[in-house]
Amino acid sequence: MRSLQSREIIESISIKEKPRSVQEILARYNQRREQYKNLRRESNGSADSREQLAMLYAESKVLAWALGKSEKVFIKDITC
């Protein structure tokens, strides 16, 4: 199931659909990153939000990869 979700995320930013500008990818990355932080802060570890947190984290990570961000920079961005 996770690989299917990952595939959908990759396809949504893929050039098959339409070329995305760096600005569009960066805007979506920043939006997902903020959503992740807010949900993490508000959820207090509830089981209901774990799946949503995992999906936001995965999408943010794919977008970071598309932007050429390193793993270290991504982790810093998502946790700070």
Secondary structure, 3 states (H helix, E strand, C coil): CHHHHHHHHHHHCCCCCCCCCHHHHHHHHHHHHHHHHHHHHHHCCCHHHHHHHHHHHHHHHHHHHHHCCCHHHHHHHHHC
